[in-house]
Amino acid sequence: MKFIGYIIYCDFIVVIEKYTKNTRFCLICNYVSKITMALQSRCTRFRFAPLSTEKISSMLMRVSSAEKYVFIMNL
């Protein structure tokens, strides 16, 4: 980890510890192994299954309709 990255990481840990009583943070990553153990120990891990193409398409259509956006699906 580069020095600047390390400073930012340490500051992030301080923020998490300082506001833990009234704030929740959500970190999303592809590889949990890339998150340091110090940060992992302060987090709760949730695992989600991938969404099906049908569910994604359905949600896109619903949102685009609500936003009055013309969405043309090309499958």
OpenMM code with the backbone's topology and positions (N, CA, C; nanometers):
from openmm import Vec3, app, unit

residues = "MET LYS PHE ILE GLY TYR ILE ILE TYR CYS ASP PHE ILE VAL VAL ILE GLU LYS TYR THR LYS ASN THR ARG PHE CYS LEU ILE CYS ASN TYR VAL SER LYS ILE THR MET ALA LEU GLN SER ARG CYS THR ARG PHE ARG PHE ALA PRO LEU SER THR GLU LYS ILE SER SER MET LEU MET ARG VAL SER SER ALA GLU LYS TYR VAL PHE ILE MET ASN LEU".split()
positions = [
    Vec3(0.0856, -0.1179, 0.0000),
    Vec3(0.0000, 0.0000, 0.0000),
    Vec3(0.0899, 0.1238, 0.0000),
    Vec3(0.0607, 0.2162, -0.0906),
    Vec3(0.1396, 0.3384, -0.0982),
    Vec3(0.1096, 0.4256, 0.0222),
    Vec3(0.2021, 0.5162, 0.0526),
    Vec3(0.1922, 0.5990, 0.1724),
    Vec3(0.0629, 0.6794, 0.1768),
    Vec3(0.0266, 0.7468, 0.0673),
    Vec3(-0.0965, 0.8269, 0.0650),
    Vec3(-0.2180, 0.7377, 0.0880),
    Vec3(-0.2201, 0.6209, 0.0210),
    Vec3(-0.3290, 0.5270, 0.0399),
    Vec3(-0.3392, 0.4812, 0.1846),
    Vec3(-0.2255, 0.4608, 0.2481),
    Vec3(-0.2232, 0.4172, 0.3874),
    Vec3(-0.2814, 0.5256, 0.4790),
    Vec3(-0.2477, 0.6507, 0.4527),
    Vec3(-0.3000, 0.7618, 0.5333),
    Vec3(-0.4523, 0.7701, 0.5180),
    Vec3(-0.5003, 0.7593, 0.3953),
    Vec3(-0.6447, 0.7635, 0.3705),
    Vec3(-0.7135, 0.6455, 0.4393),
    Vec3(-0.6536, 0.5279, 0.4301),
    Vec3(-0.7080, 0.4083, 0.4953),
    Vec3(-0.7179, 0.4301, 0.6464),
    Vec3(-0.6124, 0.4813, 0.7080),
    Vec3(-0.6132, 0.5063, 0.8535),
    Vec3(-0.7202, 0.6082, 0.8905),
    Vec3(-0.7340, 0.7122, 0.8095),
    Vec3(-0.8375, 0.8126, 0.8357),
    Vec3(-0.9771, 0.7511, 0.8246),
    Vec3(-0.9950, 0.6610, 0.7287),
    Vec3(-1.1241, 0.5941, 0.7126),
    Vec3(-1.1581, 0.5098, 0.8351),
    Vec3(-1.0597, 0.4393, 0.8879),
    Vec3(-1.0809, 0.3594, 1.0096),
    Vec3(-1.1224, 0.4505, 1.1249),
    Vec3(-1.0583, 0.5661, 1.1377),
    Vec3(-1.0921, 0.6613, 1.2439),
    Vec3(-1.2366, 0.7093, 1.2278),
    Vec3(-1.2768, 0.7411, 1.1048),
    Vec3(-1.4138, 0.7864, 1.0797),
    Vec3(-1.5136, 0.6768, 1.1164),
    Vec3(-1.4852, 0.5536, 1.0761),
    Vec3(-1.5743, 0.4425, 1.1093),
    Vec3(-1.5879, 0.4284, 1.2607),
    Vec3(-1.4777, 0.4338, 1.3329),
    Vec3(-1.4830, 0.4184, 1.4783),
    Vec3(-1.5517, 0.5363, 1.5452),
    Vec3(-1.5322, 0.6564, 1.4930),
    Vec3(-1.5884, 0.7769, 1.5543),
    Vec3(-1.7406, 0.7815, 1.5402),
    Vec3(-1.7922, 0.7389, 1.4245),
    Vec3(-1.9354, 0.7526, 1.3976),
    Vec3(-2.0111, 0.6206, 1.4014),
    Vec3(-1.9555, 0.5209, 1.4639),
    Vec3(-2.0163, 0.3883, 1.4640),
    Vec3(-2.1521, 0.3823, 1.5353),
    Vec3(-2.1802, 0.4740, 1.6263),
    Vec3(-2.3070, 0.4696, 1.7001),
    Vec3(-2.4250, 0.5218, 1.6196),
    Vec3(-2.3999, 0.6107, 1.5236),
    Vec3(-2.5121, 0.6699, 1.4513),
    Vec3(-2.5016, 0.6608, 1.2993),
    Vec3(-2.4030, 0.5876, 1.2484),
    Vec3(-2.3841, 0.5779, 1.1040),
    Vec3(-2.3497, 0.4350, 1.0659),
    Vec3(-2.3975, 0.3934, 0.9494),
    Vec3(-2.3613, 0.2629, 0.8946),
    Vec3(-2.2932, 0.2856, 0.7607),
    Vec3(-2.1873, 0.2154, 0.7386),
    Vec3(-2.1130, 0.2247, 0.6142),
    Vec3(-2.1338, 0.0963, 0.5349),
    Vec3(-2.1418, 0.1096, 0.4054),
    Vec3(-2.1589, -0.0062, 0.3191),
    Vec3(-2.0416, -0.0098, 0.2208),
    Vec3(-1.9617, -0.1129, 0.2298),
    Vec3(-1.8505, -0.1323, 0.1377),
    Vec3(-1.8876, -0.2455, 0.0441),
    Vec3(-1.8719, -0.2238, -0.0825),
    Vec3(-1.9034, -0.3265, -0.1811),
    Vec3(-1.7748, -0.3607, -0.2546),
    Vec3(-1.7451, -0.4892, -0.2595),
    Vec3(-1.6224, -0.5298, -0.3271),
    Vec3(-1.6406, -0.6660, -0.3926),
    Vec3(-1.5530, -0.6955, -0.4850),
    Vec3(-1.5543, -0.8256, -0.5511),
    Vec3(-1.4682, -0.9267, -0.4769),
    Vec3(-1.3646, -0.8796, -0.4109),
    Vec3(-1.2698, -0.9690, -0.3448),
    Vec3(-1.2491, -0.9245, -0.2001),
    Vec3(-1.3076, -0.9976, -0.1074),
    Vec3(-1.2944, -0.9637, 0.0346),
    Vec3(-1.1483, -0.9719, 0.0780),
    Vec3(-1.0723, -1.0568, 0.0138),
    Vec3(-0.9312, -1.0728, 0.0497),
    Vec3(-0.8511, -0.9452, 0.0260),
    Vec3(-0.9036, -0.8528, -0.0547),
    Vec3(-0.8348, -0.7261, -0.0810),
    Vec3(-0.8583, -0.6238, 0.0303),
    Vec3(-0.9540, -0.6524, 0.1187),
    Vec3(-0.9830, -0.5652, 0.2321),
    Vec3(-0.8970, -0.6109, 0.3494),
    Vec3(-0.8299, -0.5178, 0.4144),
    Vec3(-0.7410, -0.5552, 0.5249),
    Vec3(-0.8204, -0.6156, 0.6401),
    Vec3(-0.7550, -0.6978, 0.7184),
    Vec3(-0.8203, -0.7622, 0.8329),
    Vec3(-0.8689, -0.6587, 0.9347),
    Vec3(-0.7965, -0.5496, 0.9501),
    Vec3(-0.8384, -0.4449, 1.0442),
    Vec3(-0.9738, -0.3870, 1.0043),
    Vec3(-0.9945, -0.3682, 0.8763),
    Vec3(-1.1223, -0.3165, 0.8289),
    Vec3(-1.2290, -0.4254, 0.8295),
    Vec3(-1.1933, -0.5478, 0.7913),
    Vec3(-1.2883, -0.6593, 0.7927),
    Vec3(-1.3440, -0.6835, 0.9320),
    Vec3(-1.2601, -0.6657, 1.0331),
    Vec3(-1.3042, -0.6927, 1.1707),
    Vec3(-1.4107, -0.5936, 1.2173),
    Vec3(-1.4224, -0.4813, 1.1503),
    Vec3(-1.5215, -0.3807, 1.1862),
    Vec3(-1.6483, -0.3915, 1.1016),
    Vec3(-1.6550, -0.4923, 1.0173),
    Vec3(-1.7659, -0.5047, 0.9222),
    Vec3(-1.8426, -0.6349, 0.9417),
    Vec3(-1.9655, -0.6334, 0.8969),
    Vec3(-2.0470, -0.7538, 0.8872),
    Vec3(-2.0516, -0.7918, 0.7409),
    Vec3(-2.0286, -0.9165, 0.7120),
    Vec3(-2.0229, -0.9618, 0.5731),
    Vec3(-2.1577, -1.0171, 0.5289),
    Vec3(-2.2043, -0.9685, 0.4155),
    Vec3(-2.3250, -1.0190, 0.3523),
    Vec3(-2.2865, -1.0696, 0.2139),
    Vec3(-2.3406, -1.1833, 0.1770),
    Vec3(-2.3151, -1.2376, 0.0432),
    Vec3(-2.4473, -1.2431, -0.0319),
    Vec3(-2.4439, -1.2002, -0.1569),
    Vec3(-2.5638, -1.1974, -0.2387),
    Vec3(-2.5411, -1.2794, -0.3645),
    Vec3(-2.6425, -1.3520, -0.4032),
    Vec3(-2.6366, -1.4272, -0.5286),
    Vec3(-2.6559, -1.3301, -0.6446),
    Vec3(-2.5977, -1.3602, -0.7592),
    Vec3(-2.6167, -1.2733, -0.8757),
    Vec3(-2.7639, -1.2695, -0.9172),
    Vec3(-2.8065, -1.1555, -0.9692),
    Vec3(-2.9435, -1.1412, -1.0170),
    Vec3(-2.9556, -1.2020, -1.1559),
    Vec3(-3.0716, -1.2557, -1.1838),
    Vec3(-3.0959, -1.3125, -1.3173),
    Vec3(-3.1144, -1.1986, -1.4174),
    Vec3(-3.0905, -1.2298, -1.5425),
    Vec3(-3.1088, -1.1312, -1.6495),
    Vec3(-3.2531, -1.0823, -1.6538),
    Vec3(-3.3471, -1.1712, -1.6283),
    Vec3(-3.4890, -1.1345, -1.6300),
    Vec3(-3.5202, -1.0312, -1.5210),
    Vec3(-3.4666, -1.0519, -1.4026),
    Vec3(-3.4923, -0.9581, -1.2925),
    Vec3(-3.4302, -0.8217, -1.3211),
    Vec3(-3.3103, -0.8225, -1.3769),
    Vec3(-3.2430, -0.6967, -1.4100),
    Vec3(-3.3231, -0.6227, -1.5172),
    Vec3(-3.3651, -0.6942, -1.6207),
    Vec3(-3.4436, -0.6338, -1.7288),
    Vec3(-3.5739, -0.5765, -1.6763),
    Vec3(-3.6416, -0.6519, -1.5917),
    Vec3(-3.7682, -0.6076, -1.5344),
    Vec3(-3.7500, -0.4780, -1.4549),
    Vec3(-3.6467, -0.4715, -1.3744),
    Vec3(-3.6218, -0.3515, -1.2935),
    Vec3(-3.5847, -0.2325, -1.3816),
    Vec3(-3.5032, -0.2558, -1.4842),
    Vec3(-3.4682, -0.1471, -1.5763),
    Vec3(-3.5917, -0.0913, -1.6459),
    Vec3(-3.6795, -0.1786, -1.6876),
    Vec3(-3.8022, -0.1343, -1.7539),
    Vec3(-3.8914, -0.0553, -1.6582),
    Vec3(-3.9017, -0.1016, -1.5341),
    Vec3(-3.9852, -0.0327, -1.4358),
    Vec3(-3.9304, 0.1064, -1.4034),
    Vec3(-3.7990, 0.1149, -1.3845),
    Vec3(-3.7368, 0.2442, -1.3534),
    Vec3(-3.7473, 0.3383, -1.4723),
    Vec3(-3.7187, 0.2866, -1.5922),
    Vec3(-3.7254, 0.3729, -1.7104),
    Vec3(-3.8681, 0.4231, -1.7336),
    Vec3(-3.9669, 0.3395, -1.7060),
    Vec3(-4.1062, 0.3814, -1.7191),
    Vec3(-4.1404, 0.4901, -1.6170),
    Vec3(-4.0987, 0.4710, -1.4936),
    Vec3(-4.1252, 0.5688, -1.3883),
    Vec3(-4.0563, 0.7022, -1.4159),
    Vec3(-3.9405, 0.6971, -1.4798),
    Vec3(-3.8656, 0.8187, -1.5112),
    Vec3(-3.9022, 0.8755, -1.6491),
    Vec3(-3.9982, 0.8108, -1.7135),
    Vec3(-4.0399, 0.8502, -1.8486),
    Vec3(-3.9219, 0.8535, -1.9456),
    Vec3(-3.8426, 0.7491, -1.9373),
    Vec3(-3.7266, 0.7322, -2.0244),
    Vec3(-3.7555, 0.6175, -2.1196),
    Vec3(-3.7323, 0.6420, -2.2464),
    Vec3(-3.7570, 0.5386, -2.3462),
    Vec3(-3.6367, 0.4449, -2.3473),
    Vec3(-3.6617, 0.3235, -2.3072),
    Vec3(-3.5560, 0.2225, -2.2972),
    Vec3(-3.5848, 0.1134, -2.3980),
    Vec3(-3.4967, 0.0976, -2.4938),
    Vec3(-3.5145, -0.0068, -2.5954),
    Vec3(-3.4188, -0.1191, -2.5637),
    Vec3(-3.4747, -0.2361, -2.5355),
    Vec3(-3.3925, -0.3500, -2.4966),
    Vec3(-3.3500, -0.4273, -2.6194),
    Vec3(-3.2218, -0.4485, -2.6320),
    Vec3(-3.1632, -0.5224, -2.7433),
    Vec3(-3.0981, -0.6483, -2.6911),
    Vec3(-3.1658, -0.7580, -2.6963),
    Vec3(-3.1057, -0.8829, -2.6477),
    Vec3(-3.0617, -0.9703, -2.7591),
] * unit.nanometer
topology = app.Topology()
chain = topology.addChain("A")
for resn in residues:
    res = topology.addResidue(resn, chain)
    for name in ("N", "CA", "C"):
        topology.addAtom(name, app.Element.getBySymbol(name[0]), res)
